[in-house]
């Protein structure tokens, strides 16, 4: 788990934590997660990307949350950040994607 990819993953985390969603997403676009052997690391990366979109109040957060649900549904259900992201999304969901956001929240037992 050492090397350039791991360094980039940490860089995304730093930018997300600092609130610089634009830079975090720019860095995330350069990372190929398909070769990551750890499902946990894939999940964490996906959650951080979702958080970056949440910081920008962008609907793409839903796409990433749905991917995380497919990757690791129990991890998403028990993740404080994941639950926060779903709750935040529900509060601003537009009618065009509200059914999907509501369905996700129901599956995570948030409603």
N, C-alpha and C positions, 0 to 999 in steps of 0.2 A: 504494500500500500504506500510505497514511497515513490517519488518520481515527479515528473512534470504535471501529470494529471492531478495528483494529490495536492501539489502546490496550488494549482488553479482552483481546485475545490475549496481550499482554505481561503483563497483570495475572494471567491464569491461570498463566502461566509463573512469575511471582514467587511466587504462593501454592503451586504445586506444588514449586518449588525449596525453599521455606521449610518444606515438610512439612505445610502446612495444606490437606489434601485437601478438607475440607468447604467451605471458602471457595472453593477452586479450582473445585470442581464447581458451586457456586452461581453463580459468574461464568460458567462455561462454558455453563450452561443458558440464558444470556441472549444467546448469540452464534449468529447464523445463518451457518453456513459454506457454505450452498448457493450463495452469490453470490461466494465467494472465487475469483478467477481463477487463483491459484497452487495447483497440486496439491501442491507441496512444503509450502506453508503449511498446507493442509488436513491433510497427513500429520503435520506437527509438532504441530498442535493436537490431532489424534486421539491421538497418542502421549502427549501431556501429560495428556489426559483419562484415558487408560488408566492412566497412572502414578498419578493421583489415586485411581482405584479400587483400584489395587494397594496404595497406602498404607493404604487402609481394609480391605484384604484381602477385597474384594468380588468376587464372581464376574463382575460386569459387565465386568471387565477383558477377559474372553474375547470378549465381544461387540465391544468396540472393536478388539481385535487382529484379529479376523476381518474387520472392516470395513477396517482398514488393509491387510490382505492383499489384499483386493479392489481397493483404491485404488492401491496401489503395492507389489506383492509383493517386488520386488528391494530397494526401500528398507527394507522391514521385515526382510528377510533380512540386510541389511548394517548395520542399526542396532544399536549396542551396547545402547541402552536397550530396544529392541524385543526383542532376544534375552534380555536380563535379565528382562524382564517375562514372557516365555514360560517361561523356566526357573523363575522364582518361582511362576508359576501351576501348573506341573507338580508342584511340591513340595507343594501344598496342594489340588489338584483333588479334588473330591468325586466319587464314582462316577457321579453323574448327568451330569456334564459332562467327565469324564476322557477319554472317547473323542475328543471334539472338541479338547481341549487337546493330547492326544497326537498327533492328526492334524496339527494346526498345527505342533507341534514337529518332526514328521517332514518336513513340507513345507519347513520352514526349515532342515532338515538339522542339527537339534540333537540328534537321537536316531539 
